[in-house]
Amino acid sequence: MSSRDLVLGRVRRALTDVPRDDDMPYEQAVGRSYLREHGARDAAGTVDLLAENLADYRAIVHRATEEELPYVVMRLLAERGSRYVLVPPGLPPAWMSAADPTRVHDRAVSTPRELDAVESVVTGCAVAVAETGTIVLDGGPDQGRRRITLIPDHHICVVRVPDQVVASVPQALERLDPSRPLTWISGPSATSDIELDRVEGVHGPRVLEVVLVSQE
């Protein structure tokens, strides 16, 4: 008997009392007794928790109204000295109406080298999770292809609050289509080596700025 056969035999024996998938529907086989959110908060409190956890992950958080948003985007791009900015095809034109940098549109033919020459990218999001400080992108019209948010060094992400904010991951999953290309972002891209030296910008943007735009 090979090692593979030995291991598979042990797995089969361990699963003898587990119902087969065709014997029990998935929703019944997997328990859903976990908490859907932790603590009771109103909409404003949930947005405040999102801002707190985003900052804890070293994202830079800004707040603005719809009218202020174009000028906030203009200021953030100017502070970075960005000459070129990537824009998804469905980004609302008003968001960039006050900004000066040359717009580079999300195109399938763009090469990684071309995208690497762009300093910043501005996108919307699909949903934001307050308890984990996570922004989720799903490749929607205001977010574009996944790669445009991974290659540039600076990402400005606009979150409409409170409509796009949920308390917990289970609530976020209810809003998302699992067949879409989901990108979950908790702070700027970072990793640590065995000595716990943190290095940012390894797998994506070194700087993440989140603008919470009030719709009230």
N, C-alpha and C positions, 0 to 999 in steps of 0.2 A: 504494500500500500504506500502510495506516495504521500508526501507531506500535505499536498493539496487535498487529496482524498480524505486524509485524516481530519483536516480542519473543516472541510465541508460536512463530514459526518457529524462532527460535534455541533455544528450550526443546525443541522437538521434535527438532531436530538433535542437541542435547546428550544426549537420552535414547534415541537409536537403539540403543545397545548395552546398555541396561538392561532386564532381563527384565520382561515384563508381569506384573501381579499374578496373573492367572489362569494364568500359566505356571509360577509357583513359589510355594509356600505362604509366607505371611508369616513364619513362624518360621524358615524357611530363608533368606529374602531379607534378613532383618535379623540381623546378627551378634550373638552373645552371648558374645564372647570377653573382655569386660571383667571386671575384678575384682568379685566380689560383696561383698567387704568388704576393708578395708585394715588389715592387722595381725591378729594372733591374740590374742583376749581371752576370758576366761571370762565368765560371766553378770554377776558382780559388776563386772568391769572395764568391761563394756559399759554398765552402769548408771552407773558413775562418769564415763565419757566423755559420756554424755547430760547428766548434771548439769553437767559442765564447759562443754559447748557451749551449753546453755541459758543459763547465767550469762554466757557470752561475748556472747550476744545480748541481754543486759540483762533476761532473765527472772529472777524471784526464786525460788530453788529451796528447798524444804523437804523434809525426810524425816520419815516417821512410820510407825508400825505401824497395823494396822487399828483397834486399840483407841484409839490416840491421835488418829486422823483427825478425829473429830467435834470435839475440843477445839482442834485446829489450825485447822479451818475457822472455828470460833467466834472464835478469837483474830484471825485475818486479817480477818474481817468487822468485828470491833470496832475494830481498828486503823484501818480505813478509815472508820469511822463510818457504815457502810451501814445504812440503815433498811429498805430493800427489796432483795430478792435474787431474781433469776430462777432458776427451777429447771426442768429438763427433766422430762417426764412419767415417765421411767424412772430418775430419780436415786435411788439407794438411800437410803431414809429415814434410815438410821443416820448418813449423812454430815452431815445437818443437825440431828441430834437434840439437840445442845447449843447451837445458835445461836439468837439472839433475833430477828433481823430478820424482817419480814413476808415471806412467800414469795409471789412472783408467778409463776404457772404459765405455761408456754409455750402460747400460744393463737394460732390462725390469725387471729383477729379483732383481736389487739392491734395498735395503730397504732405507727409509728415514734416519735411523740411520747410515747406511753405507755411504750414501752421505754426511751426516753432519760431518763425520770424515775427509772429503776431504777439504783442505784449499782453493783451487782455481779451477776455470774452465776457459778454453780458447775456444772461439767460433768465428765464423764469424758472419755475419748478412745478412738479406735479403735486407734491404734498410735503409738509414739514412735520416732524415728530418732536413734540415738546420734551417728553421724558428722556429721550436719548440725544437731543440736540442734533437731529439728523435731517438733512435735506435729501429728498428723493427726486431724481430726474427720470422721465420715461421716454425721452426722445420726441416729445410733443413739438408742435410748430414753434413755440417760443423757447425751446431748449436745444433743438438741433441734434445732430449726430453725437454719440457719446465721445468720440475722439476730440471734438472741439472744446470740451470741458476738461480734458486730461492733458493736452499738450501745452497750451499757454500757461504762463507762470502766475497769472492773476485772473481770478474768477469773481465777477460781481453777479450775485444771484438775488433776484427779486422775489420776495414771498408776499403774497396778498394776505393780509391778516384782517379778521380772524378766519376767513373762508378756507384758506389752504392749510390751516394748522389743526392737527389732531393731537390728542394727549399721548397716545401709545402706538406701538408697532401694530398690534392687532387691528386697531382702528384704521391705520394707514393701509394695511393689506386689503381691507374692504374696498378702498378707493382705487386700488391699482389693478391693472390688467397684467397678469403674470406672463402673457405672451409678448409683452413689450420689453425693450432693452432697458432694464431698470439699473440705475446707478445710485447707490446709497452713499451719501457724503456726510461724514461726521468730522468737521473741521478740515483744515488744509491737509494735503497729503503728507504723511510722515511715517518714519520707521525708526527703530532703535537697534543698535548692535548689541552684542553680548554684554558690553559694559554700560548699556543703557544710555548711550550718547544719542540724543534725538537728532535726526536729520530730516528736514522738511523738503518737499518738492520732489520726492523720489518717484511716486506713481501718478502724480497729478500736480495741480497748482500749488505753489509755495504759499500763496496768499489767497484766502477766501474771505470775501466781504459780502455780508448778507444784509440786504435792505428790506426791512419789514415795513410794508406800505399799508397804511391804514385805509380801509374802504368805508369807514364810518364818518 
